[in-house]
Amino acid sequence: MEAIRRFPPAAALDAVGSDGGAAAHPDSRLLGGGTDLIVNVRRGIVAPSVLIDMTGVAELRGIRADAQRLEAGASVTLAELAAHPAVATHYPVLAQAAASIAGPTQRNMGTVGGNICLDTRCIFYNQSEWWRSANNHCLKTVGEMCHVAPKSRGVCFATYSGDLAPALLVLGGEVDLLGPQGRRTLALADLYIGICPP
């Protein structure tokens, strides 16, 4: 296994840029708390050459909430979101969802962005490389069928397990996306397409 480099951008725009960011390293991954990503790296599920460490990007750390609007940055921890007084007052469903995720260690490390973008889970996928190869890789990796639903005809049935998305969807949530072409806002409902293409 080759060493993984860490790139700490100073601003969100640096994370997607060609000077060390995602544009320069298409196989890179964004790193927040790492509670899911690091496990998947260890299992050999993903093998990024660069981890873009978003924890130092100040513009992604804020929470602004009142009765009309809530804005939470992608690097806000789940514990911070759950404990924020204005979130608990005006958006209790979201505070409760954040407080119910895993245990205190994961809530202190895990981020809003990481939970929203959590990879799908499957007993045939979330295993070691050795286990996956011994059991014939599934459709989501390099195999040709979904082991959960073998007659699915090329559709993966891995399950999304993020806890914030249902609460945010009920609240009509939107996400701000940033890429090399600039910023755009997307309804959270449009982020989740309902299938996991191979």
C-alpha positions as CSV (number, residue, x, y, z in Angstrom):
1,M,0.0,0.0,0.0
2,E,1.4,3.4,-1.0
3,A,1.5,6.2,1.5
4,I,-1.5,8.6,1.4
5,R,-0.6,12.2,1.3
6,R,-2.6,14.8,3.4
7,F,-3.5,18.2,1.8
8,P,-4.7,20.8,4.3
9,P,-6.4,23.6,2.2
10,A,-6.7,27.0,3.7
11,A,-10.1,27.7,2.1
12,A,-12.8,25.6,0.5
13,L,-11.9,26.8,-3.0
14,D,-8.4,25.4,-2.4
15,A,-9.9,22.0,-1.8
16,V,-11.2,21.7,-5.3
17,G,-8.5,23.6,-7.1
18,S,-5.6,22.4,-9.2
19,D,-2.9,23.3,-6.7
20,G,-3.1,20.2,-4.5
21,G,-6.9,19.9,-4.4
22,A,-9.4,17.6,-6.0
23,A,-8.8,18.9,-9.5
24,A,-5.1,17.9,-9.2
25,H,-5.9,14.5,-7.7
26,P,-9.2,13.1,-9.1
27,D,-8.9,10.0,-6.8
28,S,-8.6,12.1,-3.7
29,R,-11.2,12.1,-0.9
30,L,-12.4,14.8,1.4
31,L,-11.5,14.2,5.1
32,G,-13.6,15.6,7.9
33,G,-13.9,13.4,11.0
34,G,-12.8,10.3,9.1
35,T,-15.1,8.0,11.1
36,D,-16.3,6.3,7.9
37,L,-13.6,7.1,5.4
38,I,-10.6,5.9,7.5
39,V,-12.3,2.5,8.1
40,N,-13.0,2.2,4.4
41,V,-9.3,3.0,3.6
42,R,-8.2,0.3,6.1
43,R,-10.5,-2.2,4.5
44,G,-9.2,-1.5,1.0
45,I,-12.6,-0.2,-0.1
46,V,-11.2,3.1,-1.2
47,A,-7.5,3.9,-1.9
48,P,-7.1,7.7,-2.3
49,S,-3.6,9.0,-3.1
50,V,-4.5,12.2,-1.2
51,L,-6.8,13.0,1.7
52,I,-8.0,16.6,1.5
53,D,-8.2,17.5,5.2
54,M,-11.1,20.0,5.6
55,T,-10.9,20.4,9.3
56,G,-8.9,23.6,9.1
57,V,-11.2,25.4,6.7
58,A,-12.9,28.0,8.9
59,E,-15.7,28.8,6.5
60,L,-17.0,25.3,6.9
61,R,-17.1,25.3,10.7
62,G,-20.0,27.7,11.5
63,I,-23.5,27.3,12.6
64,R,-26.1,30.1,12.2
65,A,-29.6,29.4,13.2
66,D,-32.8,31.3,13.9
67,A,-36.5,30.7,13.4
68,Q,-36.3,31.4,9.7
69,R,-33.0,29.8,8.6
70,L,-30.4,27.3,9.6
71,E,-26.9,27.1,8.1
72,A,-24.4,24.5,9.2
73,G,-21.0,24.1,7.7
74,A,-19.9,20.7,6.4
75,S,-17.1,20.5,9.0
76,V,-19.4,21.2,12.0
77,T,-19.3,18.1,14.2
78,L,-22.4,16.2,15.0
79,A,-21.9,17.0,18.7
80,E,-21.7,20.7,18.0
81,L,-24.9,20.5,15.9
82,A,-26.8,18.5,18.6
83,A,-25.7,20.9,21.4
84,H,-26.2,24.2,19.6
85,P,-29.0,26.1,21.6
86,A,-30.6,27.7,18.5
87,V,-30.7,24.4,16.6
88,A,-32.3,22.7,19.6
89,T,-34.9,25.5,19.9
90,H,-35.8,26.1,16.3
91,Y,-34.9,22.7,14.7
92,P,-35.3,20.1,17.4
93,V,-35.7,17.2,14.9
94,L,-32.2,17.9,13.6
95,A,-30.7,18.3,17.1
96,Q,-32.3,15.0,18.1
97,A,-31.1,13.3,15.0
98,A,-27.5,14.5,15.5
99,A,-27.6,13.5,19.2
100,S,-28.7,10.0,18.4
101,I,-25.9,9.1,16.0
102,A,-23.6,6.3,17.2
103,G,-21.7,7.1,20.4
104,P,-20.0,10.2,21.8
105,T,-16.7,9.5,20.2
106,Q,-18.2,9.4,16.7
107,R,-20.4,12.5,17.4
108,N,-17.3,14.4,18.5
109,M,-15.4,13.4,15.4
110,G,-18.1,12.9,12.7
111,T,-19.2,15.9,10.7
112,V,-22.4,17.2,9.1
113,G,-20.8,16.9,5.6
114,G,-19.6,13.4,6.3
115,N,-22.9,12.2,7.5
116,I,-24.8,13.7,4.6
117,C,-22.4,12.1,2.1
118,L,-22.0,8.8,3.9
119,D,-21.3,5.9,1.6
120,T,-24.0,3.2,1.4
121,R,-23.6,0.1,3.6
122,C,-23.8,-3.6,2.7
123,I,-22.7,-6.7,4.4
124,F,-21.1,-7.8,1.2
125,Y,-19.3,-4.5,0.6
126,N,-18.2,-3.2,4.0
127,Q,-15.6,-6.0,4.6
128,S,-11.9,-6.5,4.2
129,E,-10.4,-6.9,0.7
130,W,-9.7,-10.5,1.5
131,W,-13.3,-11.2,2.5
132,R,-14.7,-9.4,-0.6
133,S,-12.4,-11.3,-3.0
134,A,-13.1,-14.7,-1.3
135,N,-16.8,-14.2,-1.7
136,N,-16.7,-12.9,-5.3
137,H,-16.8,-9.1,-5.4
138,C,-20.1,-7.4,-5.6
139,L,-21.5,-5.0,-8.1
140,K,-20.4,-2.0,-6.1
141,T,-16.7,-3.0,-6.4
142,V,-15.6,-5.0,-9.4
143,G,-18.2,-7.7,-9.4
144,E,-21.1,-8.3,-11.8
145,M,-24.0,-8.7,-9.4
146,C,-25.5,-7.4,-6.2
147,H,-25.3,-10.3,-3.7
148,V,-28.2,-8.9,-1.7
149,A,-30.5,-9.0,-4.7
150,P,-28.9,-11.3,-7.3
151,K,-31.7,-10.8,-9.8
152,S,-31.5,-7.0,-9.6
153,R,-30.1,-6.6,-13.1
154,G,-27.2,-4.3,-12.4
155,V,-28.7,-2.3,-9.5
156,C,-26.9,-2.2,-6.2
157,F,-29.1,-2.5,-3.1
158,A,-26.5,-1.2,-0.5
159,T,-28.3,0.9,2.1
160,Y,-27.7,4.5,3.0
161,S,-27.4,5.0,6.7
162,G,-26.9,8.7,7.3
163,D,-29.0,10.0,10.2
164,L,-29.2,13.7,9.4
165,A,-30.6,13.4,5.9
166,P,-34.2,12.3,6.9
167,A,-34.4,15.3,9.3
168,L,-32.9,17.7,6.8
169,L,-35.3,16.4,4.1
170,V,-38.3,17.0,6.3
171,L,-37.0,20.6,6.8
172,G,-36.6,21.1,3.1
173,G,-32.8,21.2,3.3
174,E,-30.4,22.4,0.7
175,V,-26.7,21.9,0.2
176,D,-24.2,24.2,-1.2
177,L,-21.8,22.4,-3.5
178,L,-18.4,23.7,-4.6
179,G,-16.4,22.4,-7.6
180,P,-13.9,23.7,-10.2
181,Q,-16.8,25.3,-12.0
182,G,-17.9,27.3,-9.0
183,R,-20.7,27.1,-6.4
184,R,-24.2,25.9,-6.7
185,T,-27.1,25.1,-4.4
186,L,-29.0,21.9,-4.7
187,A,-32.1,20.6,-2.9
188,L,-31.0,17.8,-0.6
189,A,-33.7,15.6,-2.2
190,D,-31.9,15.9,-5.5
191,L,-28.6,14.8,-4.0
192,Y,-30.0,11.3,-3.3
193,I,-30.9,9.6,-6.5
194,G,-32.3,6.4,-5.0
195,I,-30.0,3.9,-6.6
196,C,-26.3,3.2,-6.4
197,P,-25.0,2.9,-10.0
198,P,-22.0,0.6,-10.5
